[in-house]
């Protein structure tokens, strides 16, 4: 496989097939009638060694349970890159700013040798632009060295939404990526969970996340109590429904190693595919945003999630990301049965049970607006 640093920051990239691009909407989305969805995939052996020799025929991809015809893109290494480095400066992140002061060289390695524009965003209880898009990576290093402590907030979802909005202003020929450095738990975002899921899933942005642990005692419960839920959205549905005479009406076998959450997912599978898989994936994604935002957004967009404890492990994580970027397979498909809403993706290898695949797990699609009638 060709080793190019630009190959993979493609996560949720979208290409409109053979048609002039309309002016970018305020919230761009995957257009289900004419899109090619790109799916980066990292393949490793059980002991972590990278695998380079697979073909498109070695993979099997399903979109809401429906198998898709895959194409392997051989050379995507020359496209320019727009990257936002989003750093938590508030909350627990305020005590770690010294760890970010000398990351200029590692950021340059992540960017690679392609035309690029990099911006820096800091966020506490609210996000702010610390450095506008620039090709000067020394300036990026300076911005990270000069970070100032923020307030007690850690509005990760707001920071991601702000960063994604910045990327939308970049030329359409640029691939988009966010490098997120934060704790795992959101504290104080105004962005609703379903809005975040939509924003993360419908832009051509990969999210690479490096995170440190939040307070263990509150992590399990904070999200469901404090994060905003969009009225009428998934958050208002009980993920463990219990109708009086429905699937959840009877308790699971007490001798079985099951619980209400597993039973709820079993009940959802009684819906007609592909809606059952999409609903399950959306519920799981919202639940993940409540528990560990960086890990969930990285998984959804086909990026990468790594945990760090100190400056050394942070640098090690960035080096790992820069090494993995040029060695991912970039697979693409055109959805066979376009449908607006959240889609569940699953990528597997057909004949290599000993290998591990890391790829994006979902995307959000909006239908094309109906054509205006002729006069």
MARTORDO-761531 format. One record per residue (C-alpha): residue number from 1; residue in three letters; x, y, z. Coordinates in steps of 0.5 Angstrom, whole numbers. Layout:
N
> NUM,ALA,X,Y,Z
...
//
This chain:
375
> 1,UNK,0,0,0
> 2,UNK,2,7,-2
> 3,UNK,5,11,5
> 4,UNK,2,18,4
> 5,UNK,1,22,10
> 6,UNK,-5,25,7
> 7,UNK,-9,18,6
> 8,UNK,-13,18,11
> 9,UNK,-16,24,15
> 10,UNK,-22,22,11
> 11,UNK,-26,19,16
> 12,UNK,-33,21,13
> 13,UNK,-31,24,7
> 14,UNK,-36,25,2
> 15,UNK,-36,26,-6
> 16,UNK,-41,29,-10
> 17,UNK,-41,24,-17
> 18,UNK,-41,28,-23
> 19,UNK,-45,34,-21
> 20,UNK,-43,41,-20
> 21,UNK,-43,43,-13
> 22,UNK,-48,47,-10
> 23,UNK,-46,53,-5
> 24,UNK,-44,50,2
> 25,UNK,-50,50,6
> 26,UNK,-50,52,14
> 27,UNK,-50,45,16
> 28,UNK,-47,40,10
> 29,UNK,-49,33,10
> 30,UNK,-49,27,6
> 31,UNK,-53,27,0
> 32,UNK,-56,20,-1
> 33,UNK,-58,21,-8
> 34,UNK,-51,22,-11
> 35,UNK,-46,21,-6
> 36,UNK,-40,16,-5
> 37,UNK,-38,15,2
> 38,UNK,-31,14,4
> 39,UNK,-29,9,9
> 40,UNK,-22,9,12
> 41,UNK,-20,2,15
> 42,UNK,-14,1,19
> 43,UNK,-12,-7,19
> 44,UNK,-7,-10,24
> 45,UNK,-5,-17,27
> 46,UNK,-7,-19,34
> 47,UNK,0,-16,36
> 48,UNK,-1,-10,33
> 49,UNK,3,-10,27
> 50,UNK,0,-6,21
> 51,UNK,-3,-10,15
> 52,UNK,-2,-7,8
> 53,UNK,-3,-13,2
> 54,UNK,-11,-13,2
> 55,UNK,-15,-12,-3
> 56,UNK,-23,-9,-4
> 57,UNK,-25,-16,-5
> 58,UNK,-22,-18,2
> 59,UNK,-27,-13,6
> 60,UNK,-35,-14,7
> 61,UNK,-38,-7,9
> 62,UNK,-46,-7,11
> 63,UNK,-50,-1,11
> 64,UNK,-56,-2,16
> 65,UNK,-55,-9,15
> 66,UNK,-55,-9,7
> 67,UNK,-48,-11,4
> 68,UNK,-45,-6,-1
> 69,UNK,-40,-6,-7
> 70,UNK,-33,-3,-5
> 71,UNK,-28,0,-8
> 72,UNK,-21,1,-6
> 73,UNK,-18,8,-7
> 74,UNK,-11,7,-9
> 75,UNK,-8,14,-9
> 76,UNK,-11,19,-5
> 77,UNK,-5,22,-2
> 78,UNK,-4,29,-6
> 79,UNK,-10,32,-3
> 80,UNK,-9,38,1
> 81,UNK,-12,38,9
> 82,UNK,-15,43,13
> 83,UNK,-14,41,21
> 84,UNK,-17,44,27
> 85,UNK,-13,42,33
> 86,UNK,-18,43,39
> 87,UNK,-15,43,46
> 88,UNK,-19,43,53
> 89,UNK,-16,49,57
> 90,UNK,-22,49,62
> 91,UNK,-24,44,67
> 92,UNK,-19,39,69
> 93,UNK,-15,41,62
> 94,UNK,-13,47,65
> 95,UNK,-8,43,69
> 96,UNK,-5,40,63
> 97,UNK,-3,46,59
> 98,UNK,4,45,60
> 99,UNK,4,38,57
> 100,UNK,2,41,50
> 101,UNK,7,47,50
> 102,UNK,12,43,46
> 103,UNK,7,39,41
> 104,UNK,9,43,34
> 105,UNK,14,37,31
> 106,UNK,8,32,33
> 107,UNK,3,36,30
> 108,UNK,7,37,24
> 109,UNK,8,30,23
> 110,UNK,1,29,23
> 111,UNK,0,34,18
> 112,UNK,5,31,13
> 113,UNK,8,33,7
> 114,UNK,1,36,4
> 115,UNK,-1,43,3
> 116,UNK,-5,44,9
> 117,UNK,-9,49,13
> 118,UNK,-9,49,21
> 119,UNK,-13,52,26
> 120,UNK,-12,52,34
> 121,UNK,-19,52,38
> 122,UNK,-19,52,46
> 123,UNK,-25,51,50
> 124,UNK,-27,51,57
> 125,UNK,-35,53,58
> 126,UNK,-35,56,51
> 127,UNK,-30,55,45
> 128,UNK,-26,60,42
> 129,UNK,-21,61,36
> 130,UNK,-14,62,38
> 131,UNK,-11,61,31
> 132,UNK,-14,62,25
> 133,UNK,-12,57,19
> 134,UNK,-5,58,17
> 135,UNK,0,54,13
> 136,UNK,5,56,18
> 137,UNK,6,50,23
> 138,UNK,11,54,27
> 139,UNK,5,59,29
> 140,UNK,1,53,31
> 141,UNK,7,51,36
> 142,UNK,7,58,39
> 143,UNK,-1,58,40
> 144,UNK,0,51,44
> 145,UNK,5,54,48
> 146,UNK,2,60,50
> 147,UNK,-5,57,52
> 148,UNK,-8,60,58
> 149,UNK,-12,57,63
> 150,UNK,-20,57,62
> 151,UNK,-26,57,67
> 152,UNK,-28,50,70
> 153,UNK,-32,48,64
> 154,UNK,-30,43,59
> 155,UNK,-36,43,53
> 156,UNK,-33,38,49
> 157,UNK,-39,38,44
> 158,UNK,-39,45,43
> 159,UNK,-32,45,42
> 160,UNK,-33,40,36
> 161,UNK,-39,43,33
> 162,UNK,-35,50,33
> 163,UNK,-29,47,30
> 164,UNK,-33,43,25
> 165,UNK,-36,50,23
> 166,UNK,-29,53,22
> 167,UNK,-28,47,17
> 168,UNK,-34,48,13
> 169,UNK,-31,55,11
> 170,UNK,-25,51,8
> 171,UNK,-25,50,0
> 172,UNK,-29,44,-2
> 173,UNK,-22,41,-5
> 174,UNK,-19,40,2
> 175,UNK,-20,34,7
> 176,UNK,-22,36,14
> 177,UNK,-20,33,21
> 178,UNK,-20,35,28
> 179,UNK,-15,33,33
> 180,UNK,-18,33,40
> 181,UNK,-14,34,46
> 182,UNK,-19,33,52
> 183,UNK,-22,29,58
> 184,UNK,-27,24,57
> 185,UNK,-33,27,60
> 186,UNK,-37,33,57
> 187,UNK,-38,39,62
> 188,UNK,-43,44,60
> 189,UNK,-44,44,53
> 190,UNK,-50,47,50
> 191,UNK,-50,43,44
> 192,UNK,-56,37,45
> 193,UNK,-54,30,44
> 194,UNK,-58,29,38
> 195,UNK,-55,35,35
> 196,UNK,-48,33,36
> 197,UNK,-49,26,33
> 198,UNK,-52,30,27
> 199,UNK,-46,35,26
> 200,UNK,-41,29,27
> 201,UNK,-44,24,23
> 202,UNK,-46,29,17
> 203,UNK,-39,33,15
> 204,UNK,-33,30,12
> 205,UNK,-29,30,18
> 206,UNK,-25,25,21
> 207,UNK,-24,26,29
> 208,UNK,-17,24,32
> 209,UNK,-18,24,40
> 210,UNK,-13,24,45
> 211,UNK,-16,24,52
> 212,UNK,-15,23,60
> 213,UNK,-19,21,65
> 214,UNK,-25,25,68
> 215,UNK,-27,24,75
> 216,UNK,-29,17,76
> 217,UNK,-34,18,81
> 218,UNK,-38,22,77
> 219,UNK,-37,19,70
> 220,UNK,-42,14,70
> 221,UNK,-48,19,71
> 222,UNK,-46,26,69
> 223,UNK,-48,25,62
> 224,UNK,-55,23,63
> 225,UNK,-56,28,68
> 226,UNK,-53,34,65
> 227,UNK,-52,34,58
> 228,UNK,-58,37,54
> 229,UNK,-62,33,50
> 230,UNK,-66,35,44
> 231,UNK,-73,35,45
> 232,UNK,-77,29,41
> 233,UNK,-70,26,40
> 234,UNK,-67,20,41
> 235,UNK,-65,22,48
> 236,UNK,-73,22,50
> 237,UNK,-73,15,48
> 238,UNK,-72,10,54
> 239,UNK,-66,6,51
> 240,UNK,-69,0,55
> 241,UNK,-76,1,54
> 242,UNK,-81,-3,58
> 243,UNK,-88,-3,55
> 244,UNK,-93,-7,60
> 245,UNK,-95,-13,54
> 246,UNK,-89,-12,49
> 247,UNK,-82,-15,48
> 248,UNK,-80,-12,55
> 249,UNK,-86,-14,59
> 250,UNK,-83,-20,61
> 251,UNK,-76,-20,65
> 252,UNK,-71,-24,62
> 253,UNK,-69,-31,64
> 254,UNK,-66,-30,71
> 255,UNK,-61,-36,70
> 256,UNK,-58,-32,63
> 257,UNK,-53,-28,63
> 258,UNK,-57,-22,61
> 259,UNK,-59,-15,63
> 260,UNK,-65,-10,61
> 261,UNK,-60,-6,56
> 262,UNK,-59,-13,52
> 263,UNK,-66,-15,52
> 264,UNK,-68,-8,50
> 265,UNK,-63,-9,44
> 266,UNK,-66,-16,43
> 267,UNK,-73,-12,42
> 268,UNK,-70,-7,37
> 269,UNK,-68,-13,33
> 270,UNK,-75,-14,32
> 271,UNK,-76,-8,28
> 272,UNK,-76,-9,20
> 273,UNK,-69,-8,18
> 274,UNK,-65,-4,16
> 275,UNK,-69,1,21
> 276,UNK,-67,-3,27
> 277,UNK,-60,-3,26
> 278,UNK,-60,4,25
> 279,UNK,-64,5,31
> 280,UNK,-60,1,35
> 281,UNK,-53,5,33
> 282,UNK,-56,11,34
> 283,UNK,-58,10,41
> 284,UNK,-51,7,42
> 285,UNK,-48,13,40
> 286,UNK,-52,18,44
> 287,UNK,-50,13,50
> 288,UNK,-43,13,48
> 289,UNK,-43,21,48
> 290,UNK,-46,21,55
> 291,UNK,-40,17,57
> 292,UNK,-34,18,53
> 293,UNK,-34,24,48
> 294,UNK,-27,23,45
> 295,UNK,-28,15,44
> 296,UNK,-35,16,41
> 297,UNK,-33,21,36
> 298,UNK,-27,18,34
> 299,UNK,-30,11,33
> 300,UNK,-36,14,29
> 301,UNK,-32,18,24
> 302,UNK,-27,13,23
> 303,UNK,-21,17,27
> 304,UNK,-17,14,32
> 305,UNK,-18,14,40
> 306,UNK,-12,14,45
> 307,UNK,-11,15,52
> 308,UNK,-6,19,55
> 309,UNK,-4,20,63
> 310,UNK,2,25,62
> 311,UNK,7,29,57
> 312,UNK,10,23,55
> 313,UNK,4,18,53
> 314,UNK,1,24,50
> 315,UNK,7,25,45
> 316,UNK,7,17,44
> 317,UNK,0,18,42
> 318,UNK,1,23,37
> 319,UNK,7,19,34
> 320,UNK,2,13,33
> 321,UNK,-3,17,30
> 322,UNK,2,20,25
> 323,UNK,4,13,23
> 324,UNK,-2,10,22
> 325,UNK,-5,15,18
> 326,UNK,-1,14,12
> 327,UNK,-3,6,12
> 328,UNK,-10,6,12
> 329,UNK,-14,3,7
> 330,UNK,-19,8,4
> 331,UNK,-25,4,2
> 332,UNK,-31,7,-2
> 333,UNK,-38,6,-3
> 334,UNK,-45,9,-6
> 335,UNK,-51,7,-2
> 336,UNK,-55,2,-5
> 337,UNK,-62,4,-2
> 338,UNK,-61,12,0
> 339,UNK,-65,14,7
> 340,UNK,-64,20,11
> 341,UNK,-62,19,18
> 342,UNK,-57,16,22
> 343,UNK,-54,10,18
> 344,UNK,-50,4,22
> 345,UNK,-44,1,18
> 346,UNK,-40,-5,20
> 347,UNK,-33,-7,16
> 348,UNK,-31,-14,17
> 349,UNK,-25,-18,13
> 350,UNK,-28,-24,10
> 351,UNK,-22,-29,11
> 352,UNK,-18,-27,16
> 353,UNK,-20,-28,23
> 354,UNK,-14,-27,26
> 355,UNK,-14,-19,24
> 356,UNK,-17,-13,27
> 357,UNK,-20,-8,23
> 358,UNK,-22,-1,26
> 359,UNK,-26,3,21
> 360,UNK,-32,8,22
> 361,UNK,-38,6,25
> 362,UNK,-44,10,22
> 363,UNK,-46,17,18
> 364,UNK,-52,21,18
> 365,UNK,-55,22,11
> 366,UNK,-60,28,9
> 367,UNK,-64,27,3
> 368,UNK,-63,31,-3
> 369,UNK,-69,37,-3
> 370,UNK,-74,35,-8
> 371,UNK,-73,39,-15
> 372,UNK,-78,45,-16
> 373,UNK,-83,43,-21
> 374,UNK,-82,46,-28
> 375,UNK,-87,52,-30
//
